[in-house]
Amino acid sequence: MTNDSPRVNRSGFVAVQQNKVLALVPDGRLDEVSAALADAGADLSQVEVLQGEVGARILDYEGTEHGRWARLVRAVQKLGTASNERENYAAALRGGESVVIVPARERSEVDAVARVLVGHDGRRVIHFGRFTTDQISY
């Protein structure tokens, strides 16, 4: 059974995303993005959305909202390039955009989800695979 809406600001701290496509989407487009994702076969009950200041705290760019472990994880991550994306996402959340996080394992799923997100003004679309990270553009 699938839910008809994504989970908004209900996820916890995530150290590393895997097998997911993330994108920044204007807040005003979330309903149509959700409908398009459902039409593309996404299970909306598994789609997560981060919004506003609450979403920025969940994303926790600095690691200060989730204890010492999170602080250590983010400090180590800042040594790599993925830190730039987390910083961009945190700023976008505070600026009125949402981060949409869609599970996608197979290449065909990744492509379908990414096309939906890009087609609805999604930007900074990134696929986090098991061991790879790819920015997607069309």
Buried (B, 14 or more C-beta within 10 A) or exposed (E): EEEEBBBBBEBEBBBEBEBBBBBBBBEEBBEBBBBBBBEBEBBBEBBBBBBBEEBBBBBBBBBEBBEEEBBEBBEEBBEEEBBEBBBBBBEBBEEEBBBBBBBBEEEEBBBBBBBBBBEBBBBBBBBBBEEEBEEBEE
